[in-house]
Amino acid sequence: MDLSLNEHQTMLKNAAANFMERECPKNVLLQLDKHETGAPPELWHKIAELGWLGMLIPAQYGGSGSSFSDAAVLYQELGKGPLPGPHLSSAVLGALTVLEAGSEEQRRAILPRVADGVQVLTLAVLEPERRWGPDAVQLTAARSGGTFTLNGLKVFVHDALAATHFICAVRTTPGSSGAEGISLALVDRSLPGVSVRPLKGFMGWVGEVRFDGVQVPESSVLGALGGGWAALDRAIERALPILAAYQVGGCEAVFQMSVEYSRTRIQFSQPIGRFQRVQDHIIEITNAMDAARWVTNEALWKLDAGRDAASSVHMAKVVASDGYYTACNHAHEVHAGIGVSWEYGLNLHTRMSRTLYSHLGDPRYHKRRMAEALL
Amino acid sequence: MDFEIEYSTEQERFRAEVRSFLEANVPAAMVTTAAVESYTAEQYRMQRDLGRKMGVRGWLYPQFPQEYGGGGLDLDHVIILDEELERLGLHLPPYYDSGGKMGGPTILVWGTEEQKQHFLPPIFKGEVRTWQLLTEPGAGSDLAGVTTRAIRDGDDYVVNGQKVFVGSNNGAEWMWTIAVTDPEGPRHKNLSWFMIDSSLPGITMQPLELLTASGGEAGSASGEKQSVFFDDVRVPANCLVGGENNGWTVASTHLEVEHGGTGNIGRSRMREALFEHCRTHQLDGRPMTEDPDIRELLMDLYVDTEITRLYGLRNYYLAYAKKARTYEGPQYSAHRKTSNLKLTRTVQQILGYYALTTDPEYLVGEGHIEFMQRAGIVGTHPGGTIEVQKLIMARRIGIGSTPREKAGDLG
């Protein structure tokens, strides 16, 4: 047993931490908070040049073919910002979905461009009045000759405004339900009939995508017709611990902020960290962070070692989503007034923790998936 | 014991009078939605107009004595006013008036006769709007640690310092604040309260960008919060209320009101909006209210909000029936804050992303739900953190020692 980072991972962690410190200090993160996509082109190009968008893409498709554990080291550092932008949507969820679902030809065509950051992918799955799962997919793709025509609405699509292409879950078998009859269509955002708009509120970079008579060629369907959900589910199971690592990074940042504040904020002539009620909040943050960290680390190891990871990856999403949410709540109680001021920066994490809580299914959904694996 | 409010013929007559008055004087455009960011100057002007009209009738601060501009009304009538305003989504007063709500009762208990005659009628008749200014950058939970100074110089006090998390937008005529009047004096014996005309030279304001401006306190929404700077502001000496260096004693009345001691009979609009949404919307092709998970989550939320309501109702009764109180105010405050924060997650479990959006196509309860997601966080600190409320409860219950503190005097 060895639970430490290896030399390569330590170097990657330091490089990512240095990048965040240099390129994304707090004032930049606050600017990004108000940016339409969270990823201005110059920043996105820097991330692509570092090879970070190709980590999970095998070398033959233009990436570096790193392990899940390696990629998670990077994402944990990005989560500390938190650095917004479509990196998770495109380079993790998008790339893994193309790898799982796409034909060899599609992989060769798409993945190098994802690794270069030229093509930006995101999943478009959820629809109005639906919860995460195959029944969320109702949007129809009617076939006529070699063309599919898409009509319908996708909501709460992460990074919808940053994406150049949507991996849209559609029903290609009329009258099908559940996981059967779902296909994944790669839809160029610039096609006629595609319209995208941001959805505002206490969440970040989430949008609505409307498909109004959008015509895509049959070759845009990733892999086998009707087998889309199974491939998507396999891809998501591999992506979940990376997302969880990003949430662990978020926990670490609010932990650091809270500990620092407990030492420097003086009330009643002493640092507030001397008060047990304040200590209790920081202990809860610590526990949320470490629970998420170790559940996530083990899930990553299982993926990399080729072990059965089904219950672990879903558990990582459960514990990290709840943990990040919980950590932010306690951090707000440590900080009180200053914590809710925009300039302080804690709000960036709070909003991210809410946004990611429902992403790809909330903890209840993933507990059901754990039960399927364990019972 | 009887929880049913029995309305007498006289009360029903009063209700009819209030209702027809409000129907005639509350334009629909006055009522703010949950999205306080859209609160307009025009809405504020309408709310002030209504306040003045209510003030003339003694309905703005109905429970306060008529001789000072209040209504001299008993609990039976105050309940009717509360209920009728609540029906329209308004509160007493119908605009953010923290300095009036907390400074008013404080002046009534601690002011000289001359001060009561001078300060109370404009507040109670709605002629002025008043903000409270307590918190400073270095003094939050530790209110006694404020450093804003008010130093006597001839017939004036000269005020210097900074207050934060103040008020809302559209300004206020008066400012109700606490400052150090004896820089050499011992802690708790160096403070005094002032009612300050906000048009005095040397007062400037700067808006703060927060997660939400309104903390979800019972009362009207506030659009934003301000930093207020005092730079050699000369305040007439007769604006000091409750005795020089006696401010910590005087604060007990102010804080009792702020800590929930006067209670609340309001309903939970957030809960009504959520239940209504679940009754009228589907999830995965069947009514939301048929889903076992959602049913359980809704009942979790119902239990917590009912306890909040009952604590508020109890405190409302105790305050207006002038019954003995100890820890009840901070208990209400602590429970409300704790459960509102906890329930943000319950609501997101029920609604998913719908809980988070203000988009007109997808928002729930006209935006009350998304607002609650933010207000549940922000609301944990105004008027004292949960930790401070627990500390006060412990002192008043007598945990570990005989009770060390009494509830503040509400007059």
Interface residues (C-beta under 8 A of the other chain):
Chain A: L126 P128 E129 R130 R131 W132 G133 D135 A136 V155 F156 L199 K200 G201 F202 M203 V206 E208 I266 Q267 F268 S269 I272 F275 R277 V278 Y325 N329 H332 E333 A336 G337 V340 S341 W342 E343 N347 T350 R354 T355 Y357 S358 D362 P363 R364
Chain B: T135 G138 A139 G140 S141 D142 G145 V164 F165 L208 E209 L210 L211 T212 H281 Q282 L283 D284 G285 D293 L341 R345 Q348 Q349 G352 Y353 L356 T357 T358 D359 E361 Y362 L363 E370 Q373 R374 I377 V378 T380 H381 T385 I386 E387 K390 L391
